[in-house]
Amino acid sequence: MSQPVHAVGIDLGTTHCAISSVDLELSEGEAVAESTFAIAQVVAPSEVERRPLLPSFIYLPHESELPPGALTLPWPGHPSDFATGEIARMLGVKSAARLVASAKSWLGYAAIDRRAAILPSGAPADVPKISPLDASVRYLEHLRSAWDASHADAPLVDQIVTITVPASFDPAARELTAEAARIAGLGHAVLLEEPQAALYSWVSGSGGEWRKQVMLGDVILVIDVGGGTSDFSLIAVREQDGQLSLERIAVGEHILLGGDNMDLALAYLLRSQLEAGGSTLDAVQLATLTQAARVAKEQLLTDLDLPSAPVAIPGRGSKLVGGTIKTELTRDDLARVLLEGFFPLVEADARPLSRPRAALTQLGLPYAQDPAVTRHLAAFLARQAGALGEDDAAFARPTAVLFNGGVFKSPLLQDRILAVLDHWLAQSGSAPVRVLEGADLDLAVARGAAYYGYVREGGQGGVRIRGGTAMAYYIGVESAMPAVPGFLPPLQAVCVAPFGLEEGTRAELPEAEFGLVVGEPVRFRFFGSSVRRDDRAGDLLDRWTPEEMLELQEIEALLPAEGHAPGEIVTVQLQAGVTEVGTLELEAVERGDGQRWKVELDTRAEA
């Protein structure tokens, strides 16, 4: 491996991917030499362009759909049986059944086997399928190949690479992302939470002036509404060694609510308009209309002078052979659907609405039942009321806001969020929030990841956000008690990684002893809490509420007996740590001879 010359940030987004880099030799302190890398991609059959964003779409064409060489890229070895990027998005508008979209959301869905070939979801049997992990690998392979083709003397595997993930990704989804990076040939990439990356970008872009926009005691709300998820984080401005410092103090839940939902809502609106005009759309056409609505939405959000954007989808049936169904998305309809449907004016005590679920449902992503981002935001701030040490506060009160995500290209949506927050704050007697200026809604995450890599490598004078893990982690311990008909033994929870434990470090657990069952199938139950900030490693909990702790992915394992009888209970002590990618590692060490059994939140276990 040669000496790295770049710190490279990769935004592996739900709807777009981006690459940014910092030249390590030309950067010093907060004066960072940063640049965005234009990614070569097929934009039309046999037509290649370099663009700042790679759309996160994969298209699986029929073998006779495209002419030979239509998907050729300017580097060797690219398979011809799928398309990535702009050409995939374009083809998917015409045939959504062959389009892999929202792969990142599927990667974060613990209730499925994320290694199984399930995408495109709901596609006919004649369409080939890939897994969410495969999709991430293909995006990263494209990015690596595009970079290497332009940097023959500095291949990506030799650089300092940081890949961003949602702050709410569980350890299994983080490890899968890291595995995808390894398969794609990126070596040992480090992961970074997207809201932190957005804030790093703001810090880097300020040229050292960020301290003039914030003050000691500020609480920054990073609100990131992207293609598939809504993420909320709180960053506190504190003091360290006489200088202002930043510390991430709270992270929201993984909310599957974003631009994808908005595209579908717009598609339903357009379908109603088409059906009023006599057209009838089937399920395939609705999926295609959804992709077309997304393109129209992005046109209107990008070009604020456009009064409307055209929408067209292929016709079906004997009366529409070779025909096209056309309509348009107006700016007024766009604003009405997005504002009232997704960003309504609500009170601070509003909570996401839920409805009784049908007993049977199609397999798919666990989308949020309530589309109102503002109600989810109210719930997040209320849940984090104690994050600032104000026990009597009804909700955590931010003083500044940093927007991120392509959804906020619309000034209407930014203004609506600010109006809602200021209303809540006024009712609590607090001042209005300030907007942190200078954010790049498309490229901030990639730029912030590159800056983080630079700081992590030792960039003197660079600013690093402190925070560690966004949750405290616990493992369930079954109580020893006589069998009682109809009752399971009570479960206790041992804190093995306290809130804020830095990645790459280990927790010091007291020398408590537990019994470990070896040589037969067992279950490990893990829990996480984003609100229990005072628990320490080794604390044993007898009771907790569902609001306090969330059960994570269960692991089924068969621990080798190695000199013990099958089913024997071995006396062990626990040791725990968090890897660089946020994976919880747990070791059980036998008393006496030091034999070790290692357990992780297993990314390979099927749900």
N, C-alpha and C positions, 0 to 999 in steps of 0.2 A: 504494500500500500504506500503510495506517495504522500507527501505532505499536503494536507488540504489547503486550498487557496480560497475556497468559498464556504460560507455558511449558507446553506440552501434551505428555504422553507417551502413546504408543499401543502397547499390547501386541498385536501382530498374531499371536496364538497359534495353535497347531495345533488346539486344541479350543475356545478362547474368545478373544475380543478384549475389551479394556478400555481406558478412557480416564481419565487423571488429569491434573490441571492445578495449576500453582502461580501464584498471583496475584502478579505482579511488583511491584505497587505496595505490597502489604501484607507482603512478605517482606523480611527483612534478615538477613544472615549465615546462621547455622544455624537461625534462627527462621523457618520456612517456612510460608506459608499455603497448604496443599495440600488439595485436595478431589477426590473421585471423581465422575465424571460418570455419571449413570444414562442408559442408552441406550434410546431408544424403539424398540420392535420389535413385530411381530405375534407374539402368543403362542398364539393360537387364531384360527380364521377370523373376520375382522372385529373382532378384539379386540386392542387395542394397550396395552402396558404399558411403563414405563421400568424397566430392570433394570441392575444394575452390570456384568453380563457379557453380551456378545453371542456366543452359540455360533457357532463357526466352521464353519457348515454352510450349504450352498446346496441348495435343493430345486428341481427342474425338473419342475413338475407337468404332467400331461396336460391338454390344453386344456379338457376337460370335467370335470376332477377337482374343481375348487373353484367355488363360486358367484361371480358378478361382485362385485367390491369386497372379496373376502375378504382380499386382501393389501395393501389400501390403508394407506399410512403418512401421518403428519401433516406431510407436505411434498410439494410438487408434483414431478412428473417421474419418480416411481419406476416402473420397468417392472412389468408385471403377469405376466410370463412366468417369473418365478422368485421364490423366497422365501429370505430370509436370517435367520439367528438361531434363536430358540426354535421358531418355527413350522416351520422347515426341519428341525430336529432331531426334532420330534414327528412330522412326516409321514414322515421317513426311517425311523422305527421300523417303520412299516407297509409301506414300499416302498423298501428300501435301494438298488434299482437306479437310482433317480432322485436319489439323494443324493450330492452332492459333499462328500467329507470328506478330511481330511489334505492339503489343497491346498498347505499350506506345505511339507510333506515332498516333494511332487512338485516344488515350485519349487526346492528345493535339490538335485534329482537331475540331475546333469550328463549322464547317459547318454541323456536324452530331449530332444526339442525342446519346451522349456517354453512355447513360444508356440502349440503345436499343440492343437487341441480334442480332448483325450483323456479328460476327466473328465465323468461318473463312469467310472472304470476298469472295463472289462468289461461295461458296460451294453448292453442290446439295441440294435439298429439304430434302433428307433423313438424312442429317448430322445435328445433334443438334448444336445450336449456342448459344454464350454467348456475353455479352457486353464488351466493353473495360474496364469499371469499374469492372465488374466481374473478368476479367482476372487479373487485378492488385490485387484484393482481394485474388485471389487464389495463386498468387506468394507470397504475404505477409503472408498468412495463412501457407503456406509451410515453409517459413523461421521462423515464430514464433514457429511452432510445432517442427521443427528441433532443434532450440535453446533450447526450454523448455525441450525437451527430454534429453538434455545434461547438463542442468543447473536447476535441480529441485529446488535448493535453491535460484535461482535468475531468476525467469520468466521474459520474455522480457517486459511484460506490466509494470513491476516495475522498469525498467531501463530507462536511459536517451537515447531516441531513436531519431536519425536524419535520414531522408530519403532524398535522392538527387533527383533533377528534373533538366531538361534542363534550362539553364539561360533564354531562350526565352519562356518558358512556360507562358501562360497568367494566370491571377488570377483564371479563372474558372478551368483550368487544374490543378493548384496547389491545389485548394480546393477539386477537385475530388480525387487527390492523398491522401490528408489528410483524406477524407472520407473513402477511401479504407483502410487506416491504422486503422481507428476507427472500421470499420466493421470486420477487421481481428483480432481485439483484442489487438491492440498496444497502446491503450490509446491516449494521445494527443501528437503524434509525431511532431517534428519540421522539416521543409523543408529547404534544402540548395541547392544552385545552383551548378551544377556539375563542372564547371570550377573553382569555388572557392574551392570546395572540393579537386580537383586535386592539387591546390596550397597549401592547408592546408597539404595534404599528403607530398608534397615536403618539406614544412617547418618542419613538424614533423620528417620526415625521416632523416633530416640533423643533428639531435642531437644538435641543437643550432648553427650550422655552416652556416645557410642559409645567414646570413648577409655578409659572405665572398664571396658569389657568386653574390651579387647585391650591388648597391651603390645608394646613394641619387640621385634622378632624373631619375632612370631607369624606363622604361615602359615595362612591361612583357606582351607579347601576349600569351594567353593560347589558343591553337588551339586543339579542341577536335572533332575528327571524329570517331563516334561510329557506331553501327550497323544501325541506322536509321536516325541520324541527324548529322549535322555539326554545332558546336557552337564555336563562337569566343568571347573572352573577353579581355579587357585591364585592367591590374592592375598596378597602379603607386606606386613606392617606395618613400615614403615621410618621414618626420620627425615629431615625436610627443614626447614631454617631453624629448628631447635629444636623443631619440632612433629611429632607422629606423622603419617605420610602412608601412602597405600595405593598399591600397584603390582601390576598383574596380571602374573604371571610365567609362566603356563602355561595352555594351553587344550587340551582333548581333541579327539578326532576327532568327526566328525559321525556319531553312532550312532542309527540308526533303531530305537529301542527305547523304548517308553513305554506310556502308558495304552492305546493302540490294541492293542498286543500282549496286554495283560492282558484287554481286553474280548474278544478272540478266544479266549483260553485259557478264560475263563469261559463263553463260548458253546459251546465244545467240551464242557465239563463238563456244561452244561445239556442239550445235545443228547444226550449219552450217557444222561442220566437220562430224557429224554423217550422215546428209542428203547427203553429198558428197559421203559417202560410201554406200548409198542406203537405209538408215533407214529413216522412216517418223515418226515424233513425233506429237502427238496431244496436246491439251492445258493442259490436266492433266499430261502428261509426261513432258511437259516443266516446270510445277510447281515443279514436283519431281526432274527434272534435276537441277533446281535452288538451291534446298536444297542440292543436292549432290555436286554442284559446290562450295557452301559455305564451306562444310566440306573439300573439296580438297584445297580450298584457305587457310583455317586455318592451314591445315597440312603443306603447303609450307611456310607460314609465321612463323610457330612455329619451324619447322626443316629446317634450312637454308642449310643443306647438301642434301636434297631431290631434284633430278632433275625433278621429276614429281610426280603426285598423281593420283591414279586410280579413275575413275568415273564409276558407274554402276547404271542403273535404270531398273525396271521391263519392260518386253516387253508387248505389247497389241495386240489383234487381233488373228485370227485363226492360222496364220503362226508363232506366237511367244508365244503360250500358254506355260506358265512355263519357258519361256526363259528370258534372260537378255541382255540388250544392254550395251556394254562397250566401254569406250574410256579413255583418260587421259588428265589431265591438266598439261602442261609443265610450268616450271619456266619462260621460255622465253615468253610464251604467257601471263602468269600472269603479268609479268613486263610491257609488251607492253600495255595491256588493262588498267592497273591501271595508269601507268605513262602518257601515251598519251591521254587516255580518261578522266581521273579524275584529273590529276595534270599536265596539259600542261604548258609549259613555255609561259607566257604572260607578257604584259607590265603593269605598275602600273595604267594606265588609262583604262584597260580592264574592261568590265562589263558583267554580266551574259547575255547570249543570250536568246532571246525569239522568239517564232514563233506564227503565227496565230493559234488559237485553233479551232477545229471542233465545230460546233454548238451543237452537241450531243456527250456525252462522258459517259463511264461507271462510275458508282459511285465508288469512291476510294479515296485514300489519295492524297493530293495536292502536289505531288512530285515536286521538283525543275525541271524546264524545262531544265536548263543547268547543265550537270553533272560535269562541271569543278570546283572543289573546289577552285582552285587558282583564278578564276574570281570572285567567291563569296567573297573570302578573300580581293581581291583588292577593291571591292565595299564597304565592311565593313570598311576598313581602310580609304577610301576616305570619307565615310559618317561621320566618327568620327574625321575628320581633326581638328575640333575645340575643341576636348576633352582635349587637352593639353595646350590650351590657345595660340596656334600659329595660328593666323588668316590668315597668308599668306601661310601656309603649304597646299600642294595638298593632303596629306594623313597623318594620324597619323603614326608616325615612331617609331616602337618598337625597343628596344635595347636588349631584351632577349626573348627567346621563351621557353615555356613549352609545350611539346607534351602530349596528352592524347588520349585514345581510342585505341582499339585493332588494328585498321587499321595501326597505326604507329609502329607495331611490325616489319614492314619491314624497314630496313635501307634505302632502295631505296627511299621510300616515304618521310622519314625525310629529306634525302639529297636533294630531289627535292624541298620541301618547303623552305629549307634554301637557295638553289640556287636562287629561285624566289625572296625571300625577300631581299637577299643581292644585287641582280640586281636592284631592286627598290630603295634600300637605296643608292647604289653607284651613281645612276642617280640623287639623291637629295643631294649628297654630305655628306651622313651620313655613319657612320662606320657599318660594318657587325654586325649581331645579334649574341648573345651568346646563347648557348643551356644550359638550367638549367639541370644539371645532377641529376640522382638518382630517376627519375620518374618510378613508377610501372604501366605499361599501363593497366593491368588487374584489379588491386586491389586498385589503387590510390584513386578512388572516395569513396569507402567504408572506407578506412583508413582515408582519410581526413574528412569524415563526423563524424567518431568516435572522432577524435581529436577536431573537432569543438564542439561537445557535451561536451567534457571535458573542453574546454576553456569557453564555455558558462555557464557551471555549476560553474565556479569560479576557474579553475585551475590557480593558481598564477604563473605569469611569462609566461604563454602561449600567443601565438600570435593570434590576431584576425584581420581578414580583415574587414575593414570598407567599406561601400558602400550603403547599403539600397536598395530601389527599383531601378530596372534597367530602369525604365521609369518614366516620369512625367505623371500623369493621369488627365483627364479633363472630364467634363460632359457638354453636349450640352444644351443650353438655347435658346428657340425660342423667337425671337423678337416680341414685341407687335406692330402690324401695321394693317391698314385696308386691307381687302381682295382685291387681285389684280388677275384678271383672268390669269391663266397660270403660276403663280409664287407662290412658297411657301415662307412663312416668312423667312427672313434671320436667320441663326443659329450662335450664338456665343458659345464660349467654355470657361468655368470657370475652372481654375486650382484648383483641390481639393487635390492633393498630389504631391508636387514638386519632381523633380528628386533626388534620394538618400535618400528619407524619410525612416528612419529605421523601419523595421518590428516591430510591437507591439507598435508603437507610433502614435500620432495624429497630424494633421496639424492645425495650428492656422489660421483660415480664418477670414478676416476682417468682420465686421458686416454689410455686404451687404444683402439686402432683395430681395427675389424672390417670384414668385407666383407658388404654387404647386396645381395641379389639383387633386382633390380627388373624390372618388365615381364613377369613370367611367374608362374604359380601357385607359391606357396611355403608351407611349414608353419612355424609358430612353436611350439616346445615349451616349456612353462612347468613349473616345479617349485616345491614348497613344503616347508619343514621347520619343525616345531615344537620341535625339539631342538637344532638347530645355532645356538646363541646368540652365538657368537664370530665368525662370518663377517661381514666388512665389505663395503660396496658396492665392487664391482670385483674381489673375490676370485674366482679361477678354479679350479674343482674338476675334477680328472681322474677321481676315483673317489668313490663313495658307495654305501651299502647301501640296500636298499628300506626298512629300518626308519628310516633317517635322512631320506630325502626321498621325497615323494609326487608323482607326475606329475599335473598339473592338466589342465584342458581345453585341448586342442590347438586352435590357430587356423589355418585355411587362408585365405590372403589373396593378392590380386594388387596389389602396390604399384605405383602409376603410375610410368612411366619418366621422364616430364617432362624431356625433353632428353637422355635416355640411350637406348641401344639396348636392346631387349627381351632380358632375360637377362644384362645387364651387371652386374658386381659393383662396387658403389660403396663407396668407403672412407668409413666413418662412425664417429662416437663415440656412445656411448649416454648418454641422460639418462633418469632414472626418478623416479617419485613415486607417492604413494598419495593418492587423492582422499578427500573427506570421507566417502564411503560405503564406503571400503575397496577400491575398484577400483584395480588396478595399471595405471599408465599408463607406457608406454615410448616414448621418442622416439629415432629414429636421425637424427643431424645430420651432413650431408655435410661432409667436410673442405673448406675453401676457401670456397664460396659460401653455406654454411649452410642449404641446402635440407633440409627436415625431413619425415620419415615418422613418423606416429604410430600406435602399436599398443596395443590394450587387450585384456584378457581378454574376448573377444568374446561378449556375451550373446546375440547373434543367430545364431551359428553352430549348425547342427544337429550333434548328436553323431554 
